[in-house]
Amino acid sequence: MGIPLLGGRTFTGDDNAESSRVVVLNEALASRLWPGEDPVGKTLTLFGDQLTVVGVVGNIRHEGLNQTVQSEIFKPYLQENEFSMHLVIRTAIDPASMAAAIRAQMKDIDPELPLYNVTTLAQTLSDSVAPQRLNAWFLGTFALVALGLAALGIYGVMAFYVTQRTHEIGIRMALGAERGDVLGLVVRQGLRLTTVGVIVGLAGAWGLTRFLTGFLFGVRPTDFGTYTAVSFLLASVSVVACYIPARRATKVDPVVALRYE
C-alpha cells in the first residue's frame, strides 16, 4: 500500500496464532497514547488481550481524503478470527490487466473461495472523490458561466460608456487626440471598474473559503497562486471585453461625433 514504516517493524509469517499477540499502530494513535515516547515494545490492552506494539506506521485516510485522520490499530491476519479479507497486490504492469491471472491463481488455491469487487487502487481512489469531483464540476461550470456573464456585462457597460461619450470623444479627436489616446481612455476606464470588482470579489472569496475546504485536496483555500491566477484571468477578460468598444471609439469621425445628440 506504500504506507511508510516510521518505527519498529511490520508483520511477518512468524506472527501467527501460536506466537505472542502483536499490533502495529498508526502515528496518530502512538502520539496519543505515548506522546514524545517510542511506543515500540510497549504493551497495549485491548478487549482484555495484552498486545505488544512492534511498529508504527504513517497515517492514512480510509474513509476519504476529506476525512480527518483517525487512530488505528493493525493486527496480523493469522491472529484474528476473521471470515473475510481484502487482498492487495502490487504489480509492475497495468494492474487492470492482472485481474484474470489473480482470479485463476485464487481458484487454484481454493475453487470455492469467493472473489469479488476486483478493482484497481486508482479506481477506488477515483470513486472515493466522485461526490467532490461532481461538486467541483458544477462549481466550475457555474464559474465559467459567471465569467461569460461578467465579460458580456463589461462589454455592455463599456459600449454604453462609449456611446454616451461619443460627443466628447469627437471633440477630443477634433482637438488633436490620437487614436491611441482614445483607446487608452476607454481601456483605463474599463480596467478601473474591473479593479474595483476584483478587489470586492477577492474579499468575498476570502470570506467564503471555509465553505470550500471540503472540495479541495492538496491546496489551501487561501492559496495565493490561485487568487493571483484568477485575478489575472478576470483582468485579461476585461481587457478583451473593453477592446471592441475602445476600438470602435477610435474610429469615430469627429464631424459625425460633433453632430451626435
N, C-alpha and C positions, 0 to 999 in steps of 0.2 A: 504493500500500500504506500510505501515511501514515508511512513511516519518516522520521524527521527528518534533515535535512541539517545537520551540525554544522560543516562547513567545506569550502571549495572548491566544486566543482560536481558534478552528476551527468552522465550520458552524454547526448550529442546525436547528431544524424544525421551529424555530421562524424567521429564515432569509428567509422570503417569499416575495411575490410581494407587500404586504401591509406594510412591515417594511422598515426601512431605509436601503439604499443600502450599503453593506459591501464587503470587499475584504480581502484576505489573500495574503501576499507577500512571495516570497522566500527570502532567506538570501542575495543572490546576489543583488537583486533589493533594498532591505531595506538598505543595506550598501551603495548602490549607491545614493539613494535619501536622506537618513538621516545618514551619516557616524558618528559613535560614539554616536548616539541617539537611544532612544527607539521609534520605529515607531508606536507602538500600540496606537490607539486613534487619530492619525493624519489623516488629510483629503487629499485625492488624487483626482485630477480632470482628468477624462478620457473621451474623446469624449463628453465633456460638462456635464457629470454626476459627482456629488460630492459623492465620495466613502470614507467610513470610514474604516481605517485599523484596523482589530480586531485580527490579528495574524500574526506570522512569522514562516515559516517552513524551513526545510533544503533544500539544493539544490539537484536537480535531473537532469538526462540527458535523455530527451525524445527521442532524435534522434539517440542516440548511445553512447556507452561507450567511444568512441574515440573523441566525440564532446566536445567542451568547454561548460561550464555552462552558461546558458542564464538567463537574467532577466525574471521573470514570475509573473503573477497575477492570482490568483484563485478566481472565483466568484461562489456563490451558484446557483445551477441549477434553483431554484424556482424564481430567479430574472433575468433570462435570457430567451429570446425568441428563444431557440434552438429547432431544429426539430430532433435531433439525440443525442445520448449519449453513453458513454461506461459504462457498469456495471461491477464493480469489486467485487468479492465475495471471502472472506477468509474462508477456510474450515479447519477442524481439521483432515480430512482424505485426501486421494488422490483426488486432485481437478478434475482430468480427469473423475473420476467415478461419479461426480456430474452433468455432462452435461445434462443427460436425466432428472434429477429431476429439474434442473433450467429451462429447456425448458417447462416442464409440469407446473411449477409454473407461468411462464410468460404467458402461454396460458390461465391459469385460470384468470389472471388479465385482459388480453385483447387478445382474439383469433386472432385479426388482426394485432397485434403488430409484426413487422418483427424482428427476432432474427438471427443474422448471425455472422460468424467469432468467434465461441466459441472456445477458446484455453486457455491453462494454461500460467501463467506468466513465468514459466521456459522455455516453448517452445517459447514464444515471445522473451525472452532474447537470447535463442539459435539462433533464426532466425536473430536477430539483429547483431550478431557477426559472421554470416555464412561467409561473404567475408573474414574477418580477419582469421577465422579458416581455410578456404581453402588456403589462402596465407601461413599461418603457416605450414600447411600440406606439401605444396610444398617446403617451405624452409627446413623443417625437412627432407624430402626425399632427397633433394639435399645435405643436410649436412651429412646424412648417406652415400650417395654415395661418397662424398668428403672424409669422414673418411675412407671408404674402400679403396679408391684410395691412400690415404696417407699411410695406413698400407701396401698396396702392394708396394708402392714406397719405403718405409723404408726397407721392406724386400728385395727388389731387390737391393737397394744400399748396404745393409749390406752383402748380398750374394756375390755381386761383390767384395766388400771390402775383404771378407774372401778369395775368390778365388785369388785375387791379392796378398794377403799376406800369401798364403799357404807356400811358401818357408821360409819366416820369422818365421811363427808360428812353422814350423818344427824345425828350429834352436833353437827357444826358448825352445821347449819341449825336444830337444836333450840335451840342457844345463841344464835341470832340472826343467823347468817351470811346475807347476801343472796345471791340467785341470781347476781348479777354477781360476787360474791366467789368462789363455787364455779366459775363459768365461767372466771374468770381463773386460778384454781388449776390447773385441768386444762390450759388452753391454755399456761400458762407451763411446766408440766412437759413438754408435748409440744415446745415451742419449745427448751427446754434440750437435749432429745435431738436435735432437728434441728440445732441449732447445732454440737453435737459432731460429728454426721455430716457436716455441710457442711465443717467445718474439715478433718476427715480426708479427705474426698473431694477438696477443693481441693489438699491436699498430694499426694495420689496422682495427680491430674490434672496437676499441675505437674511431677511426676517422669516422667510418660509423654508429655510434649509432643513429644519428639524422634521418637516413632513417628507423630505426626500431621502432620509437616511436609509429607509428600508429598500430603496431601489438601487442603491449604489454598492458596488463591490470593488475594492482596491483603489478607491478615490474618495477623498473627503468631500462633504457637502459644500465646504467653503474653499474648494480648490482654486488657487489664484490663476492657474493656467486656463481653466475652463472659463472663468469670468472674463479674462483678457481676450480669449478667442471669440467668445460670444459678442463682447463689446465691439471688437474689430469687425466681426461679421455684420452686425447691425449698422455700423458706420459705413461699411462698404455698400450695403444695400441702400442706405440713404444717399450716398454719392451717386449711385446709378439712377435712383429714383429722381434725384434733383437734376441730373444731366439733361434729360429730354426737355423739360420746360426751360432750363437755362439756355440750352442751345437754340430753342425757339425764340427766346428773348433776344439773342444776338442777331437774329435775322429780321428784327422789327425795322421797318422802313421809317426813318424819322418823320417824314412828311405825313405818312399814314398815322403814326403814333400821335403826332401833334393834333390831328383831327379827331382822335379817338375820344369817345364820351363813355 
